[in-house]
Amino acid sequence: MLVLIQKGGPIMWPLLLVSLTALTVAIERMLFILKEKRRRRPDIVGEILGAAEKGDIPLAIRTGEGCGDFVARTLVYGLTHHDGSVSDALLRQANRELKRFSQSLPTLDTIITLAPLLGLLGTVTGMIRAFGLLGQQELEAPAVITGGIAEALIATAFGLGIAIVALLPFNYLNARLEEARHDIEDAATHLELILMKSGAGR
C-alpha cells in the first residue's frame, strides 16, 4: 500500500484518508441497519394498531412503550402527544427516526463525487511533473514520460475504485432509508385512519 501511495504522488494521502472515511462510515451504518433489523417487532406494531382499532388507546400505548422498533416508537409518540394533532406528532417522530437512518449518507455521497475528482487532480499534477522532467532529460529517454504518466494514472484508478466501492453501501443504505420511510408512513396512515373513524384524532 505504501509503495502504491508513493507511486501515485502526494494526492494519494488525501485519497487514503477519503477511503478510510468511507470504510468507517459504511461499517458504522451497516451495524446500525443490522441493529435496527433485530429490533423490528411487526407483531407489536400490529397489536398497537389492533388496540387502537378497538378504541383502547391506553392499551395501545402500554403495548408499544419501551419497544425498540422505530415504527412502534413513532405510533406511541403520536398517541401520547395530544397537545397538537396526532398527525403532527406522528410526522415529528417520523422525521426523527428517518434522520437516524439518513445519518452520514451525505458523507458517503460527497466521497463518491470527491474521490474521482481527487484522482483526476493527481493525474493532472503527475503529468505536469512528468513533462517537467522530460524537459530536463535527453529526447532518447521516453521512459521518463511514459513512467511518469503511468504513475500519475494510479491516482485516477485509486479514486475511481473508492467511488465504485462506496457506491454499493450508499445505494444499499438509501434503499433501507426508503424502506423505513415506507414502513413508518404505512403504519402512521393506518393509525390516523383508525383514529379518524373513532373521532379520537385531531
MARPAKOL-399689 format. One line per 8 residues: number of its first residue (from 1); their letters; for each residue z, x, y of N, C-alpha, C. Coordinates in steps of 0.2 Angstrom, whole numbers, plus 5000, padded with zeros to 4 digits. Each point is the difference from the previous one (the first is absolute). Last residue first. Layout:
NUM> A> Z/X/Y/Z/X/Y/Z/X/Y  ...
! end
This chain:
202> RGAGSKML> 5080/4714/5072/4999/4999/5007/4994/5004/5003  5011/4989/4974/4997/5006/5004/4999/4997/5007  5008/4986/4983/5005/5005/5002/4997/5005/5004  4990/4980/4990/5002/4999/5007/5005/5006/5002  4987/4996/4979/5007/4998/5000/5002/4999/5007  4978/5008/4996/5001/4994/4997/5007/4997/5000  4996/5021/5009/4997/4995/5004/5000/4993/4997  5008/5019/4988/5005/4998/5005/4997/4995/5005
194> ILELHTAA> 4986/5009/4983/5006/4996/4997/5005/4997/5005  4982/5014/5007/4997/4994/4998/5006/4995/4997  5005/5023/5005/4999/4996/5006/4997/4993/4999  5002/5015/4982/5007/4998/5003/4999/4996/5006  4981/5009/4991/5002/4996/4995/5007/4997/5003  4990/5017/5011/4997/4994/5002/5002/4995/4995  5009/5021/4997/5002/4997/5006/4997/4994/5002  4993/5012/4980/5007/4997/5000/5002/4997/5006
186> DEIDHRAE> 4979/5011/5001/5000/4995/4995/5007/4996/4999  4998/5020/5014/4997/4994/5003/5000/4994/4995  5008/5020/4992/5004/4998/5005/4998/4993/5003  4986/5012/4985/5006/4997/4996/5005/4997/5005  4981/5012/5009/4998/4994/4996/5006/4996/4997  5003/5021/5010/4999/4995/5005/4998/4994/4997  5002/5018/4985/5007/4998/5003/4999/4994/5005  4980/5010/4992/5003/4996/4995/5007/4998/5002
178> ELRANLYN> 4989/5015/5014/4997/4993/5001/5003/4995/4994  5008/5023/5000/5002/4996/5007/4997/4993/5000  4993/5014/4982/5007/4998/4999/5002/4996/5006  4979/5011/5002/5000/4994/4996/5007/4997/4998  4999/5020/5013/4997/4994/5004/5000/4994/4996  5005/5020/4989/5006/4997/5004/4998/4994/5004  4983/5011/4988/5005/4997/4995/5006/4997/5004  4984/5013/5012/4997/4994/4998/5005/4996/4995
170> FPLLAVIA> 5007/5021/5007/4999/4996/5005/4997/4993/4999  5001/5018/4983/5007/4996/5001/5000/4996/5006  4979/5011/4997/5002/4996/4994/5007/4997/5001  4991/5015/5016/4997/4994/5000/5002/4995/4994  5006/5024/5002/5004/4995/5004/4998/4993/5000  4986/5017/4990/5006/4999/4996/5005/4995/5004  4981/5007/5011/4998/4996/4994/5006/4998/4996  5002/5014/5019/4999/4994/5002/4998/4995/4994
162> IGLGFATA> 5004/5023/4996/5006/4997/5003/4999/4993/5001  4981/5013/4995/5004/4999/4994/5007/4996/5002  4986/5008/5017/4997/4994/4997/5004/4998/4994  5006/5020/5011/5001/4994/5004/4998/4993/4997  4995/5021/4990/5007/4999/4999/5002/4993/5004  4978/5009/5002/5001/4997/4993/5008/4998/4999  4994/5011/5020/4997/4993/5000/5001/4997/4993  5007/5022/5003/5004/4995/5004/4997/4993/5000
154> ILAEAIGG> 4988/5018/4989/5006/4998/4997/5004/4995/5004  4981/5010/5009/4999/4994/4996/5006/4998/4996  4999/5021/5011/5001/4995/5005/4999/4993/4997  4995/5020/4987/5008/4999/5001/5001/4994/5005  4978/5005/4996/5003/4998/4994/5007/4999/5001  4988/5010/5017/4999/4993/4999/5003/4997/4994  5001/5023/5003/5004/4997/5005/4999/4992/5000  4988/5014/4985/5007/5000/4998/5004/4996/5005
146> TIVAPAEL> 4977/5003/5006/5001/4996/4994/5007/4999/4998  4995/5016/5017/5000/4993/5002/5000/4995/4994  5001/5023/4995/5005/4999/5005/5000/4992/5002  4984/5010/4985/5007/4997/4997/5005/4999/5005  4978/5010/5005/5001/4992/5000/5006/4998/4997  4990/5023/5010/5007/4998/4996/5000/4993/5001  4983/5014/5011/4999/5001/4992/5006/4997/4996  5000/5002/5024/4996/4994/4998/4999/5000/4993
138> EQQGLLGF> 5021/5012/5011/4993/5002/4999/4997/4993/4998  5022/4997/5014/4998/5003/4993/4993/5001/5001  5013/4988/5016/5003/5007/5000/4997/5004/4994  4994/4977/5004/4998/5004/5006/5002/5007/5000  5008/4985/4984/4993/5001/4999/4997/5005/5005  5022/4990/5002/5000/5006/4996/4993/5002/4999  5002/4980/5011/5003/5005/5004/5000/5007/4997  4994/4980/4988/4995/5003/5004/5002/5005/5005
130> ARIMGTVT> 5017/4990/4987/4995/5004/4996/4994/5002/5004  5016/4987/5010/5003/5007/4999/4995/5004/4996  4995/4978/5004/4999/5004/5007/5003/5007/4998  5002/4985/4983/4993/5002/5001/4999/5004/5006  5021/4990/4995/4999/5006/4996/4992/5002/5000  5008/4982/5013/5003/5006/5003/4998/5006/4995  4993/4979/4993/4996/5002/5006/5003/5006/5003  5010/4991/4981/4994/5002/4999/4996/5003/5006
122> GLLGLLPA> 5021/4989/5002/5001/5007/4997/4993/5003/4998  5001/4978/5009/5001/5005/5005/5001/5007/4997  4997/4982/4985/4994/5002/5004/5001/5005/5006  5018/4992/4988/4996/5004/4995/4994/5002/5004  5014/4985/5011/5003/5007/5000/4996/5005/4995  4994/4977/5000/4998/5003/5006/5003/5007/5001  5004/4987/4980/4993/5003/5001/4999/5003/5006  5022/4991/4999/4999/5005/4995/4992/5003/5000
114> LTIITDLT> 5009/4980/5013/5001/5007/5003/4998/5005/4995  4999/4977/4994/4995/5001/5005/5000/5007/5002  5016/4993/4984/4993/4999/4997/4994/5001/5005  5023/5000/5007/4998/5006/4996/4993/5000/4997  5009/4981/5012/4999/5006/5005/4998/5006/4996  5007/4982/4987/4994/4998/5003/4997/5006/5005  5022/5001/4990/4995/5001/4995/4993/4999/5003  5018/4994/5014/5000/5007/4999/4994/5002/4995
106> PLSQSFRK> 5005/4977/5004/4996/5004/5005/5000/5007/5000  5013/4988/4984/4993/4999/4999/4996/5003/5006  5024/4999/4999/4997/5006/4998/4992/4999/4998  5014/4978/4999/5003/5006/5003/4996/5006/4997  4997/4976/4995/4995/5004/5003/5003/5006/5003  5014/4985/4988/4994/5002/4995/4995/5004/5004  5019/4992/5012/5002/5005/4995/4994/5002/4995  4997/4983/5016/5000/5006/5003/5002/5006/4996
98> LERNAQRL> 5000/4978/4992/4993/5003/5000/5000/5006/5004  5020/4987/5000/4999/5003/4993/4993/5003/5000  5006/4990/5020/5005/5006/4999/4998/5003/4993  4989/4981/5007/4997/5006/5004/5005/5006/4998  5006/4979/4991/4994/5002/4997/4998/5007/5003  5018/4988/5010/5002/5004/4994/4994/5003/4997  4995/4986/5018/5004/5006/5002/5002/5004/4995  4990/4979/4995/4995/5005/5003/5004/5007/5002
90> LADSVSGD> 5013/4982/4993/4996/5002/4994/4995/5006/5003  5012/4988/5016/5005/5004/4996/4996/5004/4994  4989/4983/5013/5001/5007/5004/5004/5005/4996  4997/4978/4991/4994/5004/5000/5000/5007/5003  5018/4984/5001/5000/5004/4993/4993/5004/5000  5011/4994/5024/4996/4997/4995/5000/5004/4993  5020/5005/5016/4994/4998/5002/4996/4996/4994  5022/5005/4997/5001/5000/5007/4993/4999/5003
82> HHTLGYVL> 5006/5003/4976/4998/4993/5003/5000/5000/5008  5002/5017/4977/4999/5001/5008/4997/4993/5003  5003/5003/4976/5007/5002/5003/4999/5000/5007  4981/4997/4986/5004/4994/4999/5007/5001/5004  4983/5017/5000/4998/4995/5003/5004/4994/5000  5006/5019/4988/5001/5001/5008/4997/4994/5003  4997/5001/4977/5007/4999/5002/5001/5001/5007  4979/5004/4992/5001/4993/4999/5007/4998/5002
74> TRAVFDGC> 4993/5023/4999/4997/4997/5006/5002/4992/5000  5008/5014/4982/5003/5001/5006/4997/4996/5006  4989/4999/4979/5006/4996/5000/5004/5001/5007  4981/5013/4996/4998/4994/5002/5006/4995/5000  5003/5023/4994/4999/4999/5008/4997/4993/5001  5018/5008/4981/4993/4998/5000/4998/4999/5008  5022/5005/4990/4997/5005/5003/4992/4999/5001  5024/4984/5001/4994/5002/4996/4996/5005/5003
66> GEGTRIAL> 5020/4989/5009/5001/5006/4997/4994/5002/4995  5000/4975/5006/5004/5005/5004/5001/5006/4995  4988/4979/4994/4996/5006/5003/5005/5005/5003  5009/4979/4991/4996/5003/4995/4996/5007/5002  5013/4987/5015/5004/5003/4996/4996/5004/4994  4989/4986/5015/5002/5006/5004/5004/5004/4995  4993/4979/4992/4994/5005/5001/5002/5006/5003  5016/4983/4999/4999/5003/4993/4994/5005/5001
58> PIDGKEAA> 5005/4987/5019/5005/5005/4999/4999/5004/4993  4985/4982/5006/4999/5006/5003/5005/5006/4999  4991/4978/4988/5006/5003/5000/4999/5007/5003  4983/4983/4996/5004/4998/5006/5006/5004/5000  4982/5001/4984/5004/4995/4998/5005/4998/5006  4984/5017/5002/4996/4994/4999/5005/4995/4998  5009/5021/5003/4998/4997/5006/4996/4994/4999  5006/5012/4981/5006/4997/5003/4998/4997/5007
50> GLIEGVID> 4983/5011/4989/5002/4994/4996/5006/4997/5003  4992/5021/5009/4996/4994/5002/5002/4994/4996  5012/5019/4994/5001/4998/5007/4996/4994/5003  4996/5009/4978/5006/4996/5000/5002/4998/5008  4981/5014/4996/4999/4993/4997/5006/4996/5001  5003/5023/5005/4996/4996/5005/4998/4993/4998  5011/5013/4984/5004/4999/5006/4997/4996/5005  4986/5009/4983/5005/4994/4997/5005/4998/5006
42> PRRRRKEK> 4986/5019/5003/4996/4994/5001/5004/4994/4998  5006/5025/5007/5003/4995/4996/4997/4993/5001  4999/5029/5005/4996/4994/5000/5004/4995/4995  5004/5024/5003/5005/4995/5003/4997/4993/5000  4988/5019/4992/5006/4999/4996/5004/4995/5002  4982/5006/5013/4998/4997/4994/5005/4998/4996  5005/5014/5019/4999/4993/5002/4997/4996/4994  5002/5023/4997/5007/4997/5001/4999/4992/5001
34> LIFLMREI> 4980/5013/4999/5003/4999/4993/5007/4997/5001  4989/5005/5020/4997/4995/4996/5003/4999/4994  5008/5018/5012/5002/4994/5003/4997/4994/4996  4993/5021/4994/5007/4999/4997/5003/4993/5003  4979/5008/5008/5000/4998/4993/5006/4998/4997  5000/5010/5022/4997/4993/5000/4999/4997/4993  5007/5023/5002/5005/4995/5003/4998/4993/5000  4984/5016/4994/5005/5000/4995/5006/4995/5002
26> AVTLATLS> 4982/5004/5016/4998/4997/4994/5005/4999/4994  5005/5013/5020/4999/4993/5001/4998/4996/4994  5000/5023/4998/5007/4998/5001/5000/4992/5001  4979/5012/4999/5004/4999/4993/5006/4997/5001  4989/5004/5020/4997/4995/4996/5003/4999/4993  5007/5018/5013/5002/4994/5003/4997/4994/4996  4993/5021/4994/5007/4999/4998/5003/4994/5003  4978/5006/5007/5000/4998/4993/5007/4999/4997
18> VLLLPWMI> 4997/5008/5022/4998/4993/5000/5000/4998/4993  5005/5022/5004/5005/4996/5002/4999/4993/5000  4983/5016/4995/5006/5000/4994/5005/4995/5003  4983/5003/5015/4998/4996/4994/5005/5000/4995  5004/5014/5018/5001/4993/5002/4997/4995/4994  4997/5023/4996/5007/4999/5001/5001/4993/5002  4978/5009/4999/5003/4998/4993/5007/4998/5001  4987/5009/5018/5000/4993/5000/5003/4997/4993
10> PGGKQILV> 4995/5024/5004/5007/4998/5003/5000/4992/5000  4984/5011/4981/5001/5002/5007/5007/4996/5003  4989/5002/4977/4998/4995/5004/5001/5000/5008  5007/5016/4982/4993/5000/5001/4997/4995/5004  5023/5001/4996/4998/5006/5004/4993/5000/5001  5009/4983/4986/5002/4999/5008/4998/5006/5004  4997/5001/4976/4996/4995/5003/5001/4999/5008  5014/5014/4988/4994/5004/5000/4995/4995/5004
2> LM> 5021/4992/4994/5000/5004/5006/4994/5004/5001  5002/4986/4981/5000/4996/5006/5000/5004/5006
! end
